[in-house]
Amino acid sequence: MKFLILSALFFYTVSSTIIFEEQFGDGWEDRWVQSTSKGSDQGKFEWSAGKFYGDADKDKGIQTSQNARFYGLSAKFDSFNNEDKDLVIQFTVKHEQKIDCGGGYVKLFPSDLEQEEMHGDSPYNIMFGPDICGPGTKKVHVIFNYKGNNILTKKDIRCKDDEMTHLYTLILHSDNTYEVRIDNAKVESGNLEEDWDFLPPKTIKDPEAKKPEDWDDREKIDDPEDEQPEDWEKPEFIADPDAEKPEDWDDDMDGEWEPPMINNPEYKGEWKPKQIDNPEYKGKWVHPMIDNPEYEADDTLYKFEDTAVIGFDLWQVKSGTIFDNILISDSVEDAEAQAKDLWEVTKDGEKKMKDEQDEEERKKREEEEAKRKEEGGDEPEDEDFGDYEDEDFPEDLGDEDQEHDEL
C-alpha cells in the first residue's frame, strides 16, 4: 500500500509544472521590472499587507500607492507552450480602498515584450481579472488574443467589489473548455468557441436564396366583402354652431368673419375594412442557411505557443489595491493547494481584524457625535474621500480606457 501511495505522489509530482509563482517576499523588487512608458504619470507599487490582514507576513503583497496613476510592472520567466496541457492562472486582489474606478487584472505576454516600455498597446496573450469603474462596470475580464485580435468573452462575469482579499482563478483546458473561479468556487465555465467570437459563424444565410415573389406572408388581410357605410364620411372639424359674430366686427377692416372650428362629434376617423384570415398565407419566410465557407474549426483555441511574462498594466483612480499569491501552472491541483495554504488560512483572520477596526471606528464616531452635541457644535461636514484633483487626471488615458469599453 505504501508503495502505491508513493508511486501516486511521484506521478503527480513529475506530471505537473509550476511555471511561475510569486508571493512577494523579501527581494521581490529584484524579480520585477517597472515600466516607465507613462513618465510622471507612472504610479509606484509599495510592499504592504494593508490596513487589515490575517497574517502580517503571508498577506504582504504589492499595493498601488498613488491616486490617478498608471501602473506597469512585469516579471519574466522561461517561455512555455501549453499545447495539450491545462493552463491555470491564479492570484489574489484586495481593494481595501473601496475602489471606484480601476483595474485589478493581470496580463500574460509573449517573450518579446519590452518590459520597460510595457503599456496599454503592448500585445498580450491573456488578460484576466477584475475591473471596476462606477456602478456600471464590475466585471471579470477574460480576454484572449487570437490572430492579433483581442477577443472578449460574451459572458457577464461579475467580480467582487468589497474591501476584502479575493482569489481569482482562470483554468484553460486543452479540450477548448474553461472555468473561472472566485474564492475557489466556480462562477462561470463553458466552451471557448461558444463564449468568445474567435471564429466566424458555422452557418450563414444562403446568398443565392431569395424570397419567392408569390410568397404571401400576410397572416391577415382586408375583408373584400366589407364595405364602408354610406354615412361614414364626416369632416373631422366643423364650424362652432354656438359661435356668434362679435358686435364690433368690421368686415371692411377685419375681413369676412368665420366661426371658429371645433371637433366634429360625428367624426369616426378613417374607415378601415375588418381583417380576416388570409387563405393564401404561407407563414413567415425563413432565409435558408448554408455552411459558411470561411468557417474553419480550430481545436487549439486554448493554445499559446510563447508565454514568458506576467504583468500588471493598470489605471487606477483611487489607489490602495493589493496583489499577491500569483501562480501560473498546468495543474488545477497546484492552484487548489496554494489557495488552501495561502488564502484560506488568512481570510478569516483578515475579516476579524477588519470587523474590529470597523467597530472601533463606529464607537469613535459615536463618541465624537455625542461630544459635539454636548458642546452644541454644528453637524460635521461630509468626509472628502476624493483627495485628488481634476488636474491629476491625464487628458489622454490611452488604451486603458478601452479596457473598459472596446478591447
Stockholm file with secondary structure:
# STOCKHOLM 1.0

chainA/1-407         MKFLILSALFFYTVSSTIIFEEQFGDGWEDRWVQSTSKGSDQGKFEWSAGKFYGDADKDKGIQTSQNARFYGLSAKFDSFNNEDKDLVIQFTVKHEQKIDCGGGYVKLFPSDLEQEEMHGDSPYNIMFGPDICGPGTKKVHVIFNYKGNNILTKKDIRCKDDEMTHLYTLILHSDNTYEVRIDNAKVESGNLEEDWDFLPPKTIKDPEAKKPEDWDDREKIDDPEDEQPEDWEKPEFIADPDAEKPEDWDDDMDGEWEPPMINNPEYKGEWKPKQIDNPEYKGKWVHPMIDNPEYEADDTLYKFEDTAVIGFDLWQVKSGTIFDNILISDSVEDAEAQAKDLWEVTKDGEKKMKDEQDEEERKKREEEEAKRKEEGGDEPEDEDFGDYEDEDFPEDLGDEDQEHDEL
#=GR chainA/1-407 SS CHHHHHHHHHHHHHHCCEEEEECCCTTGGGGCEECCTTGGGBCCEEEECCSSCSCTTTTCEEEECSSSEEEEEEEEEEEECCTTSCEEEEEEEEETTCCSEEECCEEEECTTCCGGGCCTTSCCSEEEEEEEETTTEEEEEEEEEETTEEEEBSSCCBCCCSSSEEEEEEEECTTSEEEEEETTEEEEEEEHHHHBCCSCCSEEECTTCCCCTTCCCCSEEECTTCCCCTTCCCCSEEECTTCCCCTTCCHHHHCSCCCCEEECTTCCCSCCCCEEECTTCCCCCCCCEEECTTCCCCTTTTCCSCEEEEEEEEEESSCCEEEEEEEEESCHHHHHHHIIIIIIHHHHHHHHHHHHHHHHHHHHHHHHHHHHHHHTCCCCCCCCCCCSCGGGSCSCCTTHHHHHHCC
#=GC SS_cons         CHHHHHHHHHHHHHHCCEEEEECCCTTGGGGCEECCTTGGGBCCEEEECCSSCSCTTTTCEEEECSSSEEEEEEEEEEEECCTTSCEEEEEEEEETTCCSEEECCEEEECTTCCGGGCCTTSCCSEEEEEEEETTTEEEEEEEEEETTEEEEBSSCCBCCCSSSEEEEEEEECTTSEEEEEETTEEEEEEEHHHHBCCSCCSEEECTTCCCCTTCCCCSEEECTTCCCCTTCCCCSEEECTTCCCCTTCCHHHHCSCCCCEEECTTCCCSCCCCEEECTTCCCCCCCCEEECTTCCCCTTTTCCSCEEEEEEEEEESSCCEEEEEEEEESCHHHHHHHIIIIIIHHHHHHHHHHHHHHHHHHHHHHHHHHHHHHHTCCCCCCCCCCCSCGGGSCSCCTTHHHHHHCC
//
